[in-house]
Amino acid sequence: MKELAGLHAFAGGNHRTAYATAKSFLLRNGRHIRVKDFLDAYLFVKNIEYRSLDEIQQWIEQGE
């Protein structure tokens, strides 16, 4: 998700694409992102390139 968000392949859509790809990958592997609030998810994904991999993993697993 972090790498996809930084690729700049789509004008203004990199973060949404990264989120959708990660969500699809997790669903195909029997997991899911535990997001409780859409606005929180938007803000997290919007700034994902500044997050550590540990922060991203925690967010995916716990939705926080």
C-alpha positions as CSV (number, residue, x, y, z in Angstrom):
1,M,0.0,0.0,0.0
2,K,2.8,2.4,0.9
3,E,4.7,1.8,-2.3
4,L,1.6,2.0,-4.5
5,A,0.6,5.3,-3.0
6,G,4.0,6.8,-3.9
7,L,4.1,5.6,-7.5
8,H,2.2,8.6,-9.0
9,A,0.6,6.4,-11.7
10,F,-2.8,8.0,-11.5
11,A,-3.3,11.7,-10.9
12,G,-5.0,12.1,-7.5
13,G,-5.9,8.4,-7.3
14,N,-2.8,6.7,-6.1
15,H,-4.0,6.5,-2.5
16,R,-7.4,5.1,-3.3
17,T,-5.8,2.6,-5.7
18,A,-3.4,1.5,-3.0
19,Y,-6.2,1.1,-0.5
20,A,-8.4,-0.9,-2.9
21,T,-5.5,-3.1,-3.9
22,A,-4.5,-3.8,-0.3
23,K,-8.2,-4.5,0.7
24,S,-8.6,-6.9,-2.3
25,F,-5.4,-8.7,-1.4
26,L,-6.4,-9.2,2.2
27,L,-9.9,-10.4,1.2
28,R,-8.5,-12.9,-1.2
29,N,-6.3,-14.2,1.7
30,G,-9.1,-14.5,4.2
31,R,-8.3,-11.2,6.1
32,H,-9.7,-7.7,6.1
33,I,-8.9,-4.2,7.1
34,R,-10.6,-3.4,10.4
35,V,-11.5,0.2,9.7
36,K,-14.2,1.6,12.0
37,D,-14.5,5.2,10.6
38,F,-14.2,6.0,6.9
39,L,-12.9,9.5,7.6
40,D,-10.1,8.1,9.8
41,A,-9.3,5.6,7.0
42,Y,-9.2,8.4,4.4
43,L,-6.8,10.5,6.5
44,F,-4.6,7.5,7.2
45,V,-4.3,6.4,3.6
46,K,-3.9,10.0,2.4
47,N,-0.7,10.3,4.5
48,I,0.5,6.7,4.2
49,E,3.8,7.5,2.6
50,Y,4.8,9.1,5.8
51,R,3.9,6.1,7.9
52,S,6.2,3.3,9.0
53,L,5.5,-0.3,7.9
54,D,4.8,-1.1,11.6
55,E,2.2,1.7,11.8
56,I,0.6,0.4,8.6
57,Q,0.5,-3.2,9.8
58,Q,-1.1,-2.1,13.1
59,W,-3.7,0.0,11.3
60,I,-4.6,-2.9,9.0
61,E,-4.9,-5.4,11.9
62,Q,-6.5,-3.1,14.5
63,G,-8.1,-0.3,12.5
64,E,-6.4,2.2,14.7
